[in-house]
Amino acid sequence: MSSTSSVSFLDDDSQRELDDLNKRINALQERKHALTFEAFQVHTTIRTLQSRAAHITNKTAPVSRLPSDVLAIIFEESRRPLIPWSNLVKRPLSPEVQLSHVSSRWREVALSTPALWTTIRFPILHKEAAAMAYLQRCNQAPLHVHIGPRISDPDSLRFIAAQFVSRLNQIRELTFDTDERQELCALFPLFADAPASTLRRLKICCNDTRGASGVVPRLDIFKAGAPLLSDIRLSALTVGLPQCSATTLHLEPQPGPGNPLSRLAFLDILAPLSATLTILHLKGFISGFHQEPGSAPVELPALKELLVYGNTLNHGFNVFRNISTPAITTLSLVNVRRQGLSSIHKFITRTSPEHFQHLRTLRYINCDIDDDLDVYLPHATSALTELAVSVKHHTHLLRLLLNSDRQAALHGVPPLWRNLHTLTLHVSKPLDREREDVDSDEEDDPPPTMGLLLEVVQERRAVGRPLDLLRIEGPHARSFYEEFTTLLVKTHEELHTELFSASLPSSIDVQDSEMDWAFVAYYIGNQYRLFMFKKHQQFAPHGTPAMHPRGLPVMAYPSTHAQVP
């Protein structure tokens, strides 16, 4: 029987009671709605009063008494630290955005400080809406722009052309960060003919490790010129650089050993910069065993610092047969194999004293030095003031120094490297204590490496050429430093020592002590790639994903609309 039919048979008293109950229910429902609305109003009023009370209280805090210009300086400094991306769901907010969300005054100061909004990383951290907000807030302040990766779609290219190319005369630092050559091929035409009158730093990075088929075309950029461009960081790609007076050139390791840059392409990059270049770092792969008939090395008369990685020599490229460095003061060799190092040593000794007479700093980091290294090298580099070697890789070089000092003391003649005042030890791996102590006769005897180093220190003092500074650097430097300084105290040796526990600034996995602009771009780009890889692993459907040659997923993720900060 339905409730309707049952109600129709209610007597009069029941019907009156039911009507009264419904009336009371409706009244209570109305009262409930009224109380809910009143509670919302009360809650809003409380929040408003709390906000006002907090505003008044905050005025008493020391930070609130700082002038706005001082607060703006603090804001700018707070953007320097590099923080790993820990959230797999969303990208981190930039420091300037977080600062603008703290309080009304902080937001007012942040929004009125154009320098906070000058770094745009599209699309890594800033989608189109966020990038537009930054471009509005930066006013006419110089821009630092990081473009890529994953920007080859038409919408991204149109946005880049409309917003970045049109503001090229405002851009001071520009990074192209791509995973495929096709991205660079799509990007470069946008910037090919545009002038870059204020550009000072340029980084072109391509991580495409796939072998190129056929002849790789040359990519020209800024053909109208970039007169202020001074610092260039390039992947090993055939790039046509603009007319400029650059003083720094780094050839980066990417894209890898399977895609070495040809010798002629490298010299074409180098030749226009030859008159002004003072710093040259060669970390990338260059091919070419021999000079072309009749060709002469590129003269670099202003070059002061040269760094050569073993990568550069692995395909037969001979550095000093292709470049001439008459004024070089610092030579750093990293991970160079025995054959390549022997060739460099022979060139140094053969061309002495015409060349390398100004060499002051010689650095060997994890190189394969011959055990039969003779005294011709110290003779050819007699002006040396600083020598850097790797612990446990180059002990025979220390022995050569020690033996030459002993001979000098014996015969009463000046020692080799008579001007050597700074000795740097690079500790890239922890010391193997068991292996170090295997030949010790006494428990208090120092490990062989430290014993040898102590003898070098003592013998330099004995020949009247004491060391001024012993610098210990590298990722495992601290334990070595602490143990050796304790040994100095025990033996009553006085020597100024320095600890620098970070890796070499030129190392690819380094966190620099002084933040290098190109390393920041590298770090942010790799954090983004790791973020996308982890995100794909966590949220992708079951099954093995297609993988990028660098080990990252190929699939493109749908871009989410970023909230405008």
Secondary structure, 3 states (H helix, E strand, C coil): CCHHHHHHCCCHHHHHHHHHHHHHHHHHHHHHHHHHHHHHHHHHHHHHHHHHHHHHHHCCCHHHHCCHHHHHHHHHHCCCCCCCCCCCCCCCCCHHHHHCCCCHHHHHHHHCCHHHHCEEEECCCCCHHHHHHHHHHCCCCCEEEEECCCCCCHHHHHHHHHHCHHHHHHEEEEEEEECCHHHHHHHHHHHCCCCCCCCCEEEEEECCCCCCCCCCCCEECCCCCCCCCCEEEECCCCEECCCCCCCEEEECCCCCCCCCEEHHHHHHHHHHHCCCCCEEEECCCEECCCCCCCCCCEECCCCCEEEEEHHHHCEECCHHHHEECCCCCEEEEECCCHHHHHHHHHHHHHCCCCCCCCCCEEEEECCCCCCCCCCHHHHHCCCCCEEEEECCCCHHHHHHHHHHHHHHHHHCCCCCCCCCCEEEEECCCCCCHHHHCCCCCCCCCCCHHHHHHHHHHHHHHHCCCCCCEEEEECCCHHHHHHHHHHHHHHCCCCCCEEEECCCCCCCCCCCCCCCCHHHHHHHHHHHHHHHHHHHHHHHCCCCCCCECCCCCECCCCCCCCCCCC
